[in-house]
Amino acid sequence: MAWKHELARRRRALVANLIQAGWHRMQQAGAVTADSAAGRRFAAFGPGTLMAFPTGAVYGERWIEVGDKTMIAEFVTMCAGMAPGHDLGPEPVLRLGDRCVIGRGSHIVAHNSIEIGDDVYTGPYVYVTDQNHKYEDIDTPIGRQWPVNSAVRIGAGSWLGTGAVILPGASLGRNVVVAAGSVVRGEVPDNCVVAGVPAKIVRQHLPDIGWGPPPRPQPVVSGPPGQANLAER
């Protein structure tokens, strides 16, 4: 009987090796590069950039520019517009800079304007959007009320921790750290750390002082009232 168990073990090992090798080859073949048909659908896609396979939802590539030497991990959703085929006009609405790293499972959903500077890194499952639904009309389901767009900018050199949410109207300066799980909206100055829901400045680099806590806790400036975020969409 021992030989039967050994034969079954070897068969399982062989099947596992074949599956893993096949999956590895699929990942290599399915990666999006500037030379691939999928890469050529983008408004721009840097020659040293790679989007790993499998991707999340990717559409509206005509309105998406991706810089050079940027790495986009598996299952990242990166889209422009409400749905495939939505005409957004003559200019790109999503610009991702050079040498960025976008973590696994993140979502970047643009309708109006999202600009992400060079050397921006994110952890996994980060959510960035420039559109909210309104909720003023209490007789209409929120999901059926017409959304409002507000441009988003993320400055060069910033780091967005795991699960961070960047809401419409956010404008992050250069070299900003967003702590894991934070929800950010409004103006964030250069060279600071924000954390919490809503995000507050907890550390800041000040001239002639260096890194330290801000003079007093500062909530990030809130956006206009009457809007509900789409972080769960």
C-alpha positions as CSV (number, residue, x, y, z in Angstrom):
1,M,0.0,0.0,0.0
2,A,2.9,2.3,0.7
3,W,3.8,2.4,-3.0
4,K,0.2,3.6,-3.9
5,H,0.5,6.5,-1.5
6,E,3.8,7.4,-2.9
7,L,2.5,7.2,-6.5
8,A,-0.5,9.5,-5.5
9,R,1.9,12.0,-3.8
10,R,4.1,12.2,-6.9
11,R,1.0,12.6,-9.2
12,R,-0.2,15.5,-7.0
13,A,3.2,17.1,-7.0
14,L,3.4,16.8,-10.8
15,V,0.0,18.3,-11.3
16,A,0.8,21.2,-8.9
17,N,4.1,21.9,-10.8
18,L,2.3,21.9,-14.1
19,I,-0.4,24.3,-12.9
20,Q,2.1,26.7,-11.3
21,A,4.4,26.7,-14.4
22,G,1.4,27.3,-16.6
23,W,0.1,30.1,-14.5
24,H,3.6,31.7,-14.5
25,R,3.6,31.6,-18.3
26,M,0.1,33.0,-18.5
27,Q,1.2,35.9,-16.2
28,Q,4.2,36.6,-18.4
29,A,2.2,36.4,-21.7
30,G,-0.7,38.5,-20.3
31,A,1.3,41.4,-19.0
32,V,0.5,44.7,-20.6
33,T,3.5,46.5,-22.0
34,A,4.0,49.3,-24.5
35,D,4.5,46.8,-27.3
36,S,1.4,44.8,-26.5
37,A,-2.0,45.4,-28.2
38,A,-3.5,46.3,-24.8
39,G,-0.7,48.8,-24.2
40,R,-1.2,50.5,-27.6
41,R,-4.8,51.3,-26.7
42,F,-3.6,53.8,-24.1
43,A,-3.2,57.5,-24.9
44,A,0.4,57.0,-23.7
45,F,2.1,54.0,-22.1
46,G,5.8,54.3,-21.2
47,P,8.3,51.8,-22.9
48,G,9.5,50.6,-19.5
49,T,6.1,50.3,-17.9
50,L,4.3,47.0,-17.0
51,M,0.8,46.2,-15.9
52,A,0.7,42.7,-14.4
53,F,-1.7,40.0,-15.4
54,P,-4.5,39.4,-14.4
55,T,-5.6,43.0,-14.4
56,G,-8.7,44.5,-12.8
57,A,-11.2,46.4,-14.9
58,V,-9.4,48.5,-17.5
59,Y,-11.3,50.7,-20.0
60,G,-11.3,54.2,-21.4
61,E,-7.6,53.7,-22.3
62,R,-7.8,56.6,-24.9
63,W,-8.1,59.0,-21.9
64,I,-5.3,57.4,-19.8
65,E,-1.6,58.3,-19.9
66,V,0.9,56.2,-18.1
67,G,4.5,57.3,-17.8
68,D,7.8,55.3,-18.1
69,K,9.2,52.7,-15.8
70,T,5.9,52.4,-13.8
71,M,4.8,49.1,-12.2
72,I,1.1,48.3,-11.9
73,A,0.4,45.1,-9.8
74,E,-2.2,42.4,-10.3
75,F,-5.9,43.1,-10.2
76,V,-5.5,46.9,-10.4
77,T,-8.6,48.7,-11.8
78,M,-7.7,51.7,-13.9
79,C,-10.5,53.2,-15.9
80,A,-11.8,56.5,-17.4
81,G,-15.5,57.2,-17.7
82,M,-18.7,55.6,-16.5
83,A,-18.3,52.6,-18.7
84,P,-16.5,51.4,-21.8
85,G,-17.2,53.6,-24.8
86,H,-17.9,56.7,-22.8
87,D,-16.6,59.7,-24.8
88,L,-14.7,62.0,-22.5
89,G,-13.5,64.6,-25.0
90,P,-10.2,65.3,-26.6
91,E,-7.9,65.3,-23.5
92,P,-6.8,62.5,-21.1
93,V,-8.5,62.5,-17.8
94,L,-6.1,60.2,-15.9
95,R,-2.3,60.9,-15.9
96,L,0.1,58.6,-14.0
97,G,3.7,59.7,-13.8
98,D,7.1,58.0,-14.3
99,R,8.5,55.4,-11.9
100,C,5.3,54.9,-10.0
101,V,4.2,51.7,-8.2
102,I,0.5,50.9,-7.9
103,G,-0.2,48.2,-5.4
104,R,-2.2,45.0,-5.9
105,G,-6.0,45.4,-6.1
106,S,-6.0,49.2,-6.2
107,H,-8.6,51.3,-8.0
108,I,-8.0,54.5,-9.9
109,V,-11.3,55.7,-11.3
110,A,-11.3,58.9,-13.4
111,H,-14.1,60.9,-15.0
112,N,-12.7,64.5,-15.0
113,S,-9.1,64.8,-13.9
114,I,-6.8,62.7,-11.8
115,E,-3.1,63.6,-11.9
116,I,-0.6,61.4,-10.1
117,G,3.0,62.7,-10.1
118,D,6.3,60.9,-10.6
119,D,7.6,58.4,-8.1
120,V,4.3,57.9,-6.3
121,Y,4.0,54.5,-4.6
122,T,0.9,52.9,-3.2
123,G,0.2,49.9,-1.0
124,P,-2.4,47.4,-2.0
125,Y,-6.1,48.2,-2.2
126,V,-5.8,52.0,-2.5
127,Y,-8.9,53.8,-3.9
128,V,-8.6,57.1,-5.9
129,T,-11.6,58.8,-7.6
130,D,-12.6,62.2,-8.8
131,Q,-16.4,61.7,-8.7
132,N,-19.1,61.7,-5.9
133,H,-22.8,61.2,-5.9
134,K,-24.9,64.0,-4.4
135,Y,-27.5,63.3,-1.7
136,E,-29.5,66.5,-1.3
137,D,-32.7,65.0,-2.8
138,I,-34.1,62.8,0.0
139,D,-36.8,61.4,-2.4
140,T,-34.3,60.0,-4.9
141,P,-31.9,57.0,-4.2
142,I,-28.4,58.4,-3.8
143,G,-27.1,56.1,-6.5
144,R,-29.6,57.7,-9.0
145,Q,-28.6,61.3,-8.2
146,W,-26.3,62.9,-10.7
147,P,-22.7,62.7,-9.7
148,V,-20.3,65.7,-9.3
149,N,-16.7,65.7,-10.4
150,S,-13.8,67.4,-8.6
151,A,-10.2,67.1,-9.8
152,V,-7.6,65.1,-7.8
153,R,-3.9,65.7,-7.7
154,I,-1.3,63.6,-5.9
155,G,2.2,65.2,-5.8
156,A,5.4,63.5,-6.8
157,G,7.2,61.3,-4.4
158,S,4.2,60.6,-2.2
159,W,3.3,57.2,-0.5
160,L,-0.2,56.0,0.0
161,G,-0.5,53.2,2.6
162,T,-2.6,50.1,2.3
163,G,-6.4,50.8,2.0
164,A,-6.1,54.5,1.7
165,V,-8.9,56.4,0.1
166,I,-8.4,59.6,-1.9
167,L,-11.7,61.3,-2.5
168,P,-12.7,63.9,-5.1
169,G,-11.2,67.4,-4.6
170,A,-8.1,66.1,-2.8
171,S,-4.8,67.9,-3.7
172,L,-1.8,66.3,-2.1
173,G,1.6,68.1,-2.2
174,R,5.0,66.5,-2.8
175,N,6.4,63.8,-0.6
176,V,3.2,63.2,1.4
177,V,2.7,60.0,3.4
178,V,-0.9,58.8,3.8
179,A,-1.2,56.3,6.6
180,A,-2.9,53.0,5.9
181,G,-6.7,53.1,6.0
182,S,-6.9,56.9,5.9
183,V,-9.6,58.8,4.0
184,V,-8.3,62.1,2.4
185,R,-10.0,65.0,0.9
186,G,-9.0,68.6,0.5
187,E,-5.6,70.3,0.5
188,V,-2.5,68.6,2.0
189,P,0.8,70.5,2.0
190,D,4.2,69.2,0.9
191,N,6.3,67.1,3.2
192,C,3.8,65.9,5.7
193,V,2.1,62.7,7.1
194,V,-1.6,62.4,7.3
195,A,-3.6,59.8,9.1
196,G,-7.2,59.0,10.2
197,V,-10.8,59.3,9.1
198,P,-11.0,62.1,8.1
199,A,-7.2,62.4,7.6
200,K,-5.4,64.9,9.8
201,I,-1.8,66.1,9.6
202,V,0.1,64.3,12.3
203,R,3.7,65.2,11.3
204,Q,5.1,67.9,9.1
205,H,8.6,69.0,7.9
206,L,8.9,72.7,8.7
207,P,11.8,75.0,7.5
208,D,14.5,75.4,10.1
209,I,12.8,72.9,12.4
210,G,12.6,69.6,10.5
211,W,10.2,66.8,11.2
212,G,7.8,67.1,14.0
213,P,4.1,67.4,14.9
214,P,2.2,70.4,13.5
215,P,1.6,73.4,15.7
216,R,-1.9,71.9,16.5
217,P,-3.9,69.1,14.9
218,Q,-5.2,70.2,11.6
219,P,-8.1,68.4,9.9
220,V,-7.8,68.3,6.1
221,V,-10.1,70.8,4.5
222,S,-13.4,69.2,3.8
223,G,-15.1,69.4,0.4
224,P,-18.5,70.9,-0.5
225,P,-21.5,69.5,1.5
226,G,-24.2,67.4,0.0
227,Q,-22.0,64.7,-1.6
228,A,-21.5,61.0,-0.7
229,N,-18.2,59.3,-1.5
230,L,-18.0,56.3,-3.8
231,A,-15.2,54.6,-1.8
232,E,-17.4,51.4,-1.8
233,R,-18.2,51.5,-5.5
